[in-house]
Amino acid sequence: MKTLASAPYWMMVLLGISSLACTQQMDETRPIRKNVTETVFASGALEADGTYNLTAQTDGTLLQVYFEENQQVGLYAVFATVDNPQNQLNTASAQALYEIAQKNTQAAAPSLLQAQNSVLLARRRVVQDSIQWQRYQRLLDGKSIAQVEYDNAELQYQSARTNYQNAQANYQQLQEQARQNLVVNAAQLDVNRVLSANNQLRTPVAGKVYHLYKHRGDFVHRGDVIATIGHPDLIYAKVSVDEGSISKLKVGQKAVIQLNTRKDKTYQGELAEILPAFNEATQSFTCKVLFVDPLDFRLLNTQLQTNIIVGINKNALLIPRRYLDYGNLVKVKGQEKPRKVQTKFISSEWIQVTSGLDESTTIITPKIK
C-alpha cells in the first residue's frame, strides 16, 4: 500500500488545490432596507454672475489702466486709455471738412454766390429781351420792320428766358449738393468721433475686476481682452451635465457642492437654471447652481464637483456592490447556481435590487483579504 509520502508529485498538487478550494472562506450578508438618495453628478467651476470680457475697441498702446484686480468699477467708467493718434487725426480732419461743408451751404458761399449772380444776370437779360420783343411786335403791327426782324427778337427773348430757368435750376442744384455734402461730412465726423472715443475703454456694466490681462505699456489689438469683470457678490457653480442625466434635472433641486481646493468641506446649493442649448464644445448641457451656504472661497474658475439630488427612493432594498457579479448575478447561500437579479440604483458602495432577492435571502461572496 502506497503512502501519501510515496505518491507522485502531481497528485500531491491536485490534493493541495482541492483542499484549498474546500477551505476558501466566504463573506455573507443579507439585503437591507434604507432610504436612498439618487443624485446626478456634474463637474464645473466657480463663475461670477454677469461675467464678461472687457475688450479693446482699437489698436494702440495702453497709456493708462485705472483699475486693479478685486476693485469695483461703475457703469460706463473709463477703465483704460489707448494711444491711437490716427483716430484723433481722422477726427480733426473730419471736423475741418464738416466746417467747410457747413460754410458751403450759406448764401455767401463762393459757388452759391456765383450761381446766384448768374440767376440775377439771366433775369435782367429776360427783362431786357422781353421789352425789345414787345417793341418789335408794335413795329411789326405798324409794318415798320420786316417779319424776320420780329422773329429774331422773339427767338432772343425765348433764349433768354430758357437761360434764366437753367440758371435757377443750377443754383438749386448747387444748394442741394451743398446740403448733401454737409450730411455726409456730419456723418463722417460722428463716425470718427466714435472711433476716437474708443481710445477710452469704458465698462458697459458695473462689477468687480476678477482678472486683469493687460497692463500699462502693453500694445493691444482691437478685440484683445483687457479684463474679466463680473458681479461683485453673486458667485455660482457653472457645471456640465451629460445627455443621459439632463432629463432628470429640474430647477429648484437641492445640490451638494465640493470645491477641489476644499476637499474636507461641502456646500449646500440649489439648481437655479438649465441653459436651453447643448454645448457642442463640451458635449454636455450647462447648468447654474447657486450656493445656499455662505461661500468662503471666491476665486473664479476654481474646479468643483456637485451632486444634484433628483429623487429619494424610500425603503429601497440594498446589497453591497461587491456581492454583485457580471450579468447582474449574485450567489445565494446553499445554491450552486447564481441567481439573476434586477437593479436600479448603483453607487460606489451599494446597489439597489428591485427583484430577485428579499431581506431573508443570504448572499455570499469570496472573502477579500
C-alpha positions as CSV (number, residue, x, y, z in Angstrom):
1,M,0.0,0.0,0.0
2,K,1.4,3.4,-1.1
3,T,1.6,6.1,1.4
4,L,1.0,9.9,0.8
5,A,4.7,10.5,1.0
6,S,5.4,8.0,-1.8
7,A,2.6,9.4,-4.1
8,P,3.6,11.2,-7.3
9,Y,4.2,14.9,-7.1
10,W,1.3,15.9,-9.5
11,M,-1.1,14.0,-7.3
12,M,0.0,16.0,-4.2
13,V,-0.5,19.3,-6.1
14,L,-4.1,18.3,-7.0
15,L,-4.8,17.3,-3.5
16,G,-3.5,20.7,-2.3
17,I,-5.7,22.7,-4.7
18,S,-8.7,20.6,-3.8
19,S,-8.1,21.2,-0.1
20,L,-7.7,25.0,-0.7
21,A,-11.0,25.2,-2.6
22,C,-12.8,23.4,0.2
23,T,-11.5,25.7,2.8
24,Q,-12.0,29.0,0.9
25,Q,-13.6,31.4,3.3
26,M,-16.8,33.3,2.2
27,D,-18.4,36.6,3.4
28,E,-22.1,36.5,3.7
29,T,-24.8,39.2,4.3
30,R,-28.5,39.8,3.8
31,P,-30.1,42.7,1.9
32,I,-31.1,45.7,4.0
33,R,-33.8,48.3,3.7
34,K,-32.8,52.0,3.6
35,N,-33.9,55.3,2.1
36,V,-31.7,56.0,-0.9
37,T,-30.9,59.5,-2.3
38,E,-30.5,59.5,-6.1
39,T,-28.1,62.2,-7.4
40,V,-26.7,63.4,-10.7
41,F,-23.0,64.1,-10.7
42,A,-21.7,67.2,-12.5
43,S,-18.3,68.9,-12.6
44,G,-17.6,72.6,-13.3
45,A,-16.1,75.7,-11.9
46,L,-16.9,78.9,-10.0
47,E,-18.1,81.8,-12.0
48,A,-19.4,85.2,-11.2
49,D,-22.9,86.2,-12.4
50,G,-22.9,88.5,-15.4
51,T,-19.3,87.8,-16.2
52,Y,-18.0,89.5,-19.4
53,N,-14.7,90.2,-21.0
54,L,-13.8,93.9,-21.5
55,T,-12.1,94.1,-24.9
56,A,-10.1,96.8,-26.7
57,Q,-12.0,98.6,-29.4
58,T,-9.0,100.0,-31.2
59,D,-5.3,99.2,-31.8
60,G,-2.7,101.0,-29.8
61,T,-0.6,101.2,-26.6
62,L,-2.2,101.2,-23.2
63,L,-1.3,104.6,-21.8
64,Q,-3.1,104.0,-18.5
65,V,-5.1,101.3,-16.7
66,Y,-7.2,102.9,-13.9
67,F,-8.3,99.8,-12.0
68,E,-6.7,96.7,-10.4
69,E,-7.9,93.2,-9.7
70,N,-10.5,93.0,-6.9
71,Q,-11.5,96.6,-7.4
72,Q,-15.1,97.5,-8.3
73,V,-15.9,99.6,-11.3
74,G,-19.0,101.7,-12.0
75,L,-21.3,101.8,-15.1
76,Y,-19.5,103.5,-18.1
77,A,-16.4,104.1,-16.1
78,V,-13.2,104.8,-18.0
79,F,-11.2,101.6,-17.4
80,A,-8.2,102.3,-19.6
81,T,-6.8,104.7,-22.2
82,V,-5.4,103.6,-25.5
83,D,-3.0,105.7,-27.6
84,N,-4.2,105.8,-31.2
85,P,-3.2,109.1,-32.8
86,Q,-4.7,108.1,-36.1
87,N,-8.2,108.3,-34.6
88,Q,-7.5,111.8,-33.3
89,L,-6.1,112.9,-36.7
90,N,-9.1,111.5,-38.6
91,T,-11.5,113.3,-36.2
92,A,-9.7,116.6,-36.7
93,S,-9.7,116.2,-40.5
94,A,-13.4,115.3,-40.4
95,Q,-14.2,118.3,-38.2
96,A,-12.4,120.6,-40.7
97,L,-14.3,119.1,-43.7
98,Y,-17.6,119.4,-41.9
99,E,-17.0,123.1,-41.2
100,I,-16.1,123.7,-44.8
101,A,-19.3,121.9,-45.9
102,Q,-21.3,123.9,-43.5
103,K,-20.0,127.2,-44.9
104,N,-20.7,126.0,-48.5
105,T,-24.4,125.8,-47.6
106,Q,-24.6,129.5,-46.7
107,A,-25.7,132.1,-49.3
108,A,-22.3,133.8,-49.2
109,A,-20.5,130.6,-50.2
110,P,-18.5,131.3,-53.4
111,S,-20.2,128.7,-55.6
112,L,-23.7,129.7,-54.5
113,L,-22.9,133.4,-54.7
114,Q,-21.6,132.9,-58.3
115,A,-24.7,130.9,-59.2
116,Q,-27.0,133.5,-57.7
117,N,-25.3,136.3,-59.7
118,S,-25.8,134.2,-62.8
119,V,-29.5,134.0,-62.0
120,L,-29.8,137.8,-61.5
121,L,-27.9,138.4,-64.7
122,A,-30.1,136.0,-66.6
123,R,-33.2,137.6,-65.1
124,R,-32.1,141.1,-66.3
125,R,-31.5,139.6,-69.7
126,V,-35.0,138.2,-69.8
127,V,-36.5,141.6,-68.8
128,Q,-34.5,143.4,-71.4
129,D,-35.2,141.0,-74.3
130,S,-38.9,141.0,-73.3
131,I,-39.0,144.8,-73.7
132,Q,-37.2,144.5,-77.0
133,W,-39.5,141.8,-78.3
134,Q,-42.6,143.8,-77.3
135,R,-41.2,146.8,-79.2
136,Y,-40.6,144.8,-82.3
137,Q,-44.2,143.5,-82.1
138,R,-45.5,147.0,-82.2
139,L,-43.2,147.9,-85.1
140,L,-44.4,144.8,-86.9
141,D,-48.0,145.8,-86.3
142,G,-47.2,149.2,-87.9
143,K,-45.4,147.5,-90.7
144,S,-42.2,149.4,-89.8
145,I,-40.0,146.3,-89.7
146,A,-39.8,143.0,-91.6
147,Q,-41.2,139.8,-90.2
148,V,-37.7,138.3,-89.9
149,E,-36.6,141.0,-87.6
150,Y,-39.6,140.4,-85.3
151,D,-38.9,136.6,-85.4
152,N,-35.2,137.2,-84.3
153,A,-36.3,139.4,-81.4
154,E,-38.8,136.7,-80.3
155,L,-36.2,134.0,-80.5
156,Q,-33.7,136.1,-78.5
157,Y,-36.4,136.6,-75.8
158,Q,-37.2,132.9,-75.6
159,S,-33.5,132.0,-75.4
160,A,-33.0,134.5,-72.5
161,R,-36.0,133.0,-70.6
162,T,-34.5,129.5,-71.1
163,N,-31.1,130.6,-69.8
164,Y,-32.8,132.2,-66.8
165,Q,-34.6,128.9,-65.9
166,N,-31.4,127.0,-66.3
167,A,-29.6,129.4,-64.0
168,Q,-32.3,129.0,-61.4
169,A,-32.1,125.2,-61.7
170,N,-28.3,125.3,-61.4
171,Y,-28.5,127.4,-58.3
172,Q,-31.0,125.0,-56.7
173,Q,-28.8,122.0,-57.6
174,L,-25.7,123.6,-56.1
175,Q,-27.7,124.2,-52.9
176,E,-28.8,120.6,-52.8
177,Q,-25.3,119.3,-53.4
178,A,-24.0,121.6,-50.6
179,R,-26.6,120.2,-48.2
180,Q,-25.9,116.6,-49.2
181,N,-22.2,117.2,-48.7
182,L,-22.9,118.6,-45.2
183,V,-24.9,115.5,-44.3
184,V,-22.1,113.2,-45.5
185,N,-19.4,115.1,-43.6
186,A,-21.5,115.3,-40.5
187,A,-21.9,111.5,-40.6
188,Q,-18.2,111.0,-41.1
189,L,-17.5,113.4,-38.3
190,D,-19.8,111.3,-36.0
191,V,-18.1,108.1,-37.0
192,N,-14.6,109.5,-36.3
193,R,-15.8,110.9,-33.0
194,V,-17.0,107.3,-32.1
195,L,-13.6,105.9,-33.2
196,S,-11.7,108.5,-31.3
197,A,-13.9,107.8,-28.2
198,N,-12.8,104.2,-28.5
199,N,-9.4,105.4,-27.2
200,Q,-11.1,105.5,-23.9
201,L,-12.2,102.0,-22.8
202,R,-15.4,102.2,-20.8
203,T,-17.2,99.5,-18.8
204,P,-20.7,98.7,-20.2
205,V,-21.8,97.0,-16.9
206,A,-20.7,97.8,-13.3
207,G,-18.9,95.0,-11.5
208,K,-15.7,93.7,-9.9
209,V,-12.4,93.2,-11.7
210,Y,-11.7,89.5,-11.3
211,H,-8.8,89.2,-13.7
212,L,-6.5,91.8,-15.5
213,Y,-4.9,90.6,-18.7
214,K,-3.2,93.8,-20.0
215,H,-1.2,96.4,-18.2
216,R,0.1,99.9,-18.8
217,G,2.6,99.9,-21.7
218,D,1.2,96.8,-23.4
219,F,0.3,97.0,-27.1
220,V,-3.3,95.8,-27.8
221,H,-5.2,95.0,-30.9
222,R,-8.9,95.5,-31.4
223,G,-10.7,92.6,-29.7
224,D,-7.9,91.8,-27.2
225,V,-9.3,91.0,-23.7
226,I,-8.2,93.6,-21.2
227,A,-10.0,92.3,-18.1
228,T,-12.7,90.0,-16.8
229,I,-15.5,91.7,-14.9
230,G,-18.5,90.2,-13.1
231,H,-21.0,90.6,-10.3
232,P,-19.1,91.6,-7.1
233,D,-21.1,89.2,-4.8
234,L,-23.1,86.6,-6.7
235,I,-20.8,83.6,-7.5
236,Y,-22.3,80.4,-8.6
237,A,-21.2,76.9,-9.7
238,K,-21.3,76.5,-13.5
239,V,-21.5,72.8,-14.2
240,S,-21.8,70.4,-17.2
241,V,-24.3,67.6,-17.2
242,D,-24.3,64.7,-19.7
243,E,-27.1,64.0,-22.1
244,G,-28.2,60.9,-20.2
245,S,-28.9,62.7,-17.0
246,I,-30.2,66.1,-18.1
247,S,-33.9,64.9,-18.3
248,K,-33.8,64.2,-14.5
249,L,-33.0,67.7,-13.6
250,K,-35.5,70.4,-12.6
251,V,-34.9,74.0,-11.4
252,G,-35.1,74.1,-7.6
253,Q,-33.5,70.7,-6.9
254,K,-31.0,70.7,-4.0
255,A,-27.3,70.0,-4.6
256,V,-24.2,69.3,-2.6
257,I,-21.1,71.1,-3.9
258,Q,-17.4,70.4,-3.1
259,L,-14.5,72.6,-4.3
260,N,-11.3,71.0,-5.3
261,T,-9.5,73.4,-3.0
262,R,-11.6,72.3,0.0
263,K,-11.9,68.5,-0.1
264,D,-12.8,68.5,3.6
265,K,-15.9,70.7,3.2
266,T,-19.2,70.6,1.3
267,Y,-21.7,73.4,0.5
268,Q,-25.4,73.2,0.1
269,G,-26.7,74.6,-3.2
270,E,-29.8,74.8,-5.4
271,L,-30.2,74.3,-9.2
272,A,-31.1,77.7,-10.4
273,E,-31.0,77.5,-14.2
274,I,-30.7,74.9,-17.1
275,L,-29.3,76.6,-20.2
276,P,-31.6,75.7,-23.1
277,A,-28.8,74.8,-25.7
278,F,-26.5,71.9,-26.0
279,N,-22.8,72.8,-25.6
280,E,-21.0,71.3,-28.7
281,A,-17.6,72.1,-27.2
282,T,-18.1,70.1,-24.0
283,Q,-20.8,67.7,-25.4
284,S,-23.0,68.4,-22.4
285,F,-25.7,70.7,-21.1
286,T,-24.7,73.7,-18.9
287,C,-26.4,74.4,-15.6
288,K,-26.1,77.1,-12.9
289,V,-26.1,76.0,-9.2
290,L,-26.4,78.7,-6.6
291,F,-24.8,78.4,-3.2
292,V,-27.2,78.3,-0.3
293,D,-24.4,78.2,2.3
294,P,-22.1,81.2,2.5
295,L,-19.1,80.8,0.1
296,D,-15.8,81.4,1.9
297,F,-13.6,80.7,-1.2
298,R,-14.3,83.1,-4.1
299,L,-11.6,82.6,-6.7
300,L,-13.2,82.3,-10.2
301,N,-12.5,79.2,-12.3
302,T,-11.9,77.1,-9.2
303,Q,-12.8,73.5,-10.2
304,L,-15.6,71.7,-8.3
305,Q,-17.9,68.8,-8.3
306,T,-21.6,68.7,-7.4
307,N,-24.2,66.1,-6.7
308,I,-27.7,67.3,-7.7
309,I,-30.4,65.4,-5.7
310,V,-33.0,64.2,-8.2
311,G,-35.0,61.9,-6.0
312,I,-35.3,59.7,-2.9
313,N,-36.2,56.0,-3.1
314,K,-37.8,55.1,0.3
315,N,-37.3,51.7,1.8
316,A,-35.1,50.5,-1.0
317,L,-33.5,47.0,-0.9
318,L,-29.7,47.3,-1.0
319,I,-26.8,44.9,-1.2
320,P,-23.1,45.8,-1.1
321,R,-21.7,46.3,-4.6
322,R,-19.0,43.6,-4.3
323,Y,-21.7,40.9,-3.9
324,L,-22.9,41.5,-7.5
325,D,-21.1,39.7,-10.3
326,Y,-21.1,40.4,-14.0
327,G,-24.5,39.9,-15.7
328,N,-26.4,41.0,-12.5
329,L,-25.7,37.7,-10.8
330,V,-25.5,37.0,-7.1
331,K,-24.6,33.8,-5.2
332,V,-27.2,32.7,-2.8
333,K,-26.1,30.6,0.2
334,G,-26.9,26.9,-0.3
335,Q,-27.5,27.2,-4.0
336,E,-24.9,26.2,-6.6
337,K,-26.3,28.2,-9.5
338,P,-26.0,32.0,-9.3
339,R,-29.3,34.0,-9.2
340,K,-30.0,36.8,-11.6
341,V,-31.4,40.0,-10.1
342,Q,-32.8,43.3,-11.3
343,T,-31.1,46.5,-10.2
344,K,-32.0,50.2,-10.5
345,F,-29.6,52.4,-8.5
346,I,-25.9,51.9,-8.5
347,S,-23.3,53.7,-6.4
348,S,-19.7,53.2,-5.5
349,E,-20.7,51.0,-2.5
350,W,-24.3,49.9,-2.8
351,I,-26.7,48.5,-5.3
352,Q,-30.5,48.8,-5.2
353,V,-32.2,45.5,-6.1
354,T,-35.7,45.7,-7.4
355,S,-36.4,41.9,-7.9
356,G,-34.8,38.6,-7.3
357,L,-34.0,39.0,-3.6
358,D,-35.6,39.8,-0.3
359,E,-34.5,40.6,3.2
360,S,-34.4,36.9,4.2
361,T,-32.1,35.8,1.5
362,T,-28.5,35.2,2.5
363,I,-26.0,36.0,-0.2
364,I,-22.3,35.1,-0.3
365,T,-19.1,36.3,-1.9
366,P,-15.4,35.3,-1.5
367,K,-13.7,36.9,1.4
368,I,-11.3,39.7,0.5
369,K,-8.0,39.6,2.4
